[in-house]
Amino acid sequence: MKLAFSAIIAFALASTSNAFAPAPSLGGKGRGSVVSMSSTEISATADVTAVPFKKGPRIIRDELPVVYVYDHCPFCVRVRLALGIKNVKHNVHFLANDDIPTPTNLVGKKIAPIFAIPEDDFIMTESLDIIAKTEEDERFGATNSILPATGRTDIKAWQKSVQILLRTLQRPRYVATGLMPEFQQLDGRHAFIKNHQLPPYEKKEWKGDDENPGIDMDLKLSLYAEAMAKDPAPLLEDLNSKLIELDDILYCEHHCSEGGLSMDDIDLWSRLRSVTIVKDVTWPTRLRAYMDNLSALGDVPLYDEMAL
């Protein structure tokens, strides 16, 4: 325990100047395993000019902005990551997954993320709009500090290719850990299961509508339990292969596209974060370093220590 506590303190006190020190050894508990690059691959990446993001000074408003989020939600993570990269201190209000009154009172419906600027009595939704707002407001640091999206179709195609695979692996694990703030209570876990289908079911088939009652809740619970109990080895094999594909198109360990950190990273990293809730994933070296580097830069933790 003494060693673990020392490690936590060291991490907490680390300055931003150390955020892009060479990534440490990536083996060990909770982090899956890492595939090292071959000498040919290392040579191929040697000519890549990595441009680590230079973080600005800490910004602490008298009234801190507030983000209302679900921890697992990639759209919520986009906002948290961007604010962390911009070094803006903010309050994070984690919503229980079954909490309808809080977001409804704020914006009229159950939705996340929600961004509030108390000093302006201002509230808004939609992750990309929120980030754009902070990028154009000098109170939140340098404007336009995050480069715009490049429009890369290869990354979008990769994301689409793993959608079903990741839903199958991630969704049961979200609720099974019982550690995410939105799932601390049974009602929150059941609300998620009620509304989030597992493959091969489609959303309409799972949830139902005016003409279709949907799947019975007891069956939904059973399907989630079965998915969690099933041997993940075949799915892990597929996922490991897909991660190698992604590693091949990742520009460097600091940003996924040429030119520097951009909205490509805000979207990609926020989606990849949930992969770390899956135990025994084999990460390619560069991709694993990318995950760790942006986690440190954006001050958004990964799920390695609670992976199942």
N, C-alpha and C positions, 0 to 999 in steps of 0.2 A: 504493500500500500504506500510506503514511503516513496518508492521509486515512481509509482504512478502519479502521486500527488505532485512530485517534483516536475514531472513531465508536463502536467497540466499547467502548473505555474509558469514554466518556461514558455509554453505556447502562448499563454495569455499575455505575457509581457513582451513577446516578440515584436520588434518594431516593423513598420511597413517596409523598411529598407531590406529586411531579410525575407520578405514574402517570396522573392524569386531566387533565393539561393538554390543551388542544385538540389533536385528532389532527393530525399533520403532513400535508403533501401526500402523496397516496397513489399517485402515479404512479411510474414508474421501474422499474428492473430487478427481475424476479422477483415483482412484486406484482400482475400483471395490470393491468387498467385499471379506472377508477372512473367510474360514471355520476353526475353531479351532479344534485341535486334541482332541480326547477323552482321558480319563485317561489311557485306555489300550494302545492306540497308543503312548502316551508319555512314558509310561513304556517300550514299545517295542523299542523305539529309545534311551532310556537312556544309553544303553550299547554301543552305537555307539561312536567311538572315532573320533571326528571332528578334522581335521587338517587344520586350516586356513592357507592360503598361506602367507608367510612372504615376503613382498615386499622389493626389494633392493633399493639402493640409486637412486635418480633422475639422469638420464643420458641425458645430453644436448650436442649434438655434435655441433661443430662450424657451420657446414652446416647440417641443420636438414633433416632427411629422409622425404620423401613425399609419402603419400598414396592417390591414385586417386580412388574414391569410389562413389557408390550410397548409400545413407543413409539406404534405406530399405533392401539392398542386404545382405543376411546372410553370403555369402562368403566374402564380404567386411568387415562385422562386425567381422568375425573371426580375421582378421589382426589387426583391431583397438583394439579389446579386448586383443589380445596377446601383442601388443605393450604397452597397458596401464598396463597390469599385470606386464610386465617387467620394467615398469616405464621409458619408452623411450619417451622423448618429440619428437613429429613429427608434420609435417604440414598435415592437411587433406584438400585435394582438392576435393570438391564435384562436380561431373560431372552432367550437365543437362542430362536428359534422352534421349534427341534427339541430343546430342553432339556427332557427329561421328568424326570430324576432330581431336579433342584433343587426344583421345586414339589411333586413327589411326596413327597420327604423332609420337606417342611414341612407339607403339609396332606393328603397321601394321594392326590393326583391332579394332572394337568397342568391348571392353571387360573391365571388372573390377573384382577384384581390380588390380591396377598396383602399384608397389612399386619401388621407385627411391631412390638411394643413391647418391646424388650429388657429394660428395667428391670422389667417385669412377667412376663417369660418368656411373653408372650401373642402369639398369632398368630390372625388371622381372614381370611376371604375375603368376597366380595360387596361391590361398590363402595358401594352405598347404605347398607349396614350399617356399613361402615368410616367413612363420613362421619358417620353418626349417632353412632358411638362417639366420634369426635373432637369433635363438637358438644356432647356431654354431659359431657365430661371437662375440668375447669378447668385441667388441666396444659397443655392445648392452646389456651389463650386463652379469650376470652369464649364462653360457652355460647349455643347457639341464635343465632349471629350471622348465619347464612345462613337466609333466610326459607324456609318450607316450599313445596313445589310448589303451584301454583295449580290444577292440574287442567285446564289449557287444552287443549281438543280440537283447536283450529285448528293449533297447532304440531305436535301429534302427527300430524294428518292430512297436514300438509306433509311431515314426515319420511317418512311411509309413501309419499307420492307420488314421492319421489326415490330410494327405496331401490335400485331396479334401475339407474337412471341412475348413481348414485354408485358402486355396485359395479363397473359396467363401466369407469368412468374411474379409480377409485382403486386397485383391487386390482392391476392390472398395474404401476401406477406405484410402489406400495409396494416391490415386489421389483426393479423396473428401476433404481431409484436406486442400490441397493447401499449406501446411506448410513445407513439406520436400524439401530440397534444389534442388533435381533433378526434382521436379514438380512445381517449382515456376512460370513457364510460361505455357501457354496453349499448346504450341508445345511439351513440355516435357510430359505433362499429356496425350496428344493424342498419342504420340509415345509409351508410356507404354500400353495404351489400345489397340492400333493397334497390338502389339506383344505378349500380355499376355492374354490367353484365360481364360474365366470363365467356371467352370463346368456347364453342362456335356460335353462341347465341348473339343475336343482334339486339340493339337497345330496345327497339319497339317490342320485340318478342319477350324480352326480359321484364321490362317495366309495365307493359300493357298500355292501352289507350281506351277511348270510349267504346270501341268495338271488341277489344281483346283484354281480358282481365290480367294477362301477364302470368308469370311463373309464381307459384305459391311460395311464400316466404320460407317455409320449412324446407322446401326443395332448394331454394337459393342457399340457405345455410349449409345444407348437405353438400351442394356442389362446391362451395368455397372450402369446406373441410376436406373433401376428396382431393381438390386441387393442391391443397397444402400437404396432404399426406402422400401424394404421388411422388415416385422417384423422379427428381428433376434432371437426372443425368442426360437423357436425350435432348432436353431443352437447353441445358447448359452447353452441350456440344454445339448446338446450332448458334447459341448466343456468342460463344467464344469465336466461332468462325466469322460472325457478323462484326464483332469488335475488331478483328484483324482487318476486315474490309474498310472499316471506318478509319483505323489507324493509318491505312495506306493513303487516305485522302486528307488527313489532318496536316495542316501546314507545318506546325511546330508545337512544342509543349506549352506555349504561352497564348497562342491564338490559332483558331482553326483555319483561317483564311489569310492569304497574303495581304500585307499592308499594316497589320496591327489588330488590336482588340476591337471587335465590332459587334453589331447586333447579331451577327451570325453566332458569336460565342454566347451572348445572352440567351439565345434560344436553345442552341445545342447543349450547352452545359446544364441548363435547367432541366432538360429532358433526361440527360444521361445520369443526373444525380441519383435518380431512383434505381438505377441499375445496381448501385452499391448496397441496396437492401437485400440483394440476392447473394447468398453465401457460395463460396468456391468458384466464383467467376475467375477466368484467366484473362488478365488484362495485358495487352501489349504495352511495352515500356513507355513509349511516347504518350499514348493515350492515358495511361495511369498518371503520369507526371502532369499532364494537362488537367486532369480531374483535381489533383492535389493543389496545383498552382492556383487555379481559379477559386477553389474553396478557400484558400488562405487570403487571396486578394479580395474576394467579395465577402469574407467573414460569414460564410454560410456552410455549416458542417455537412459532412457526408454521413452515410448510414452504416459505414463498415462495422462499427462496434455493436450494432444491433442486427446484423444481417442474419437471415434465416435461410 
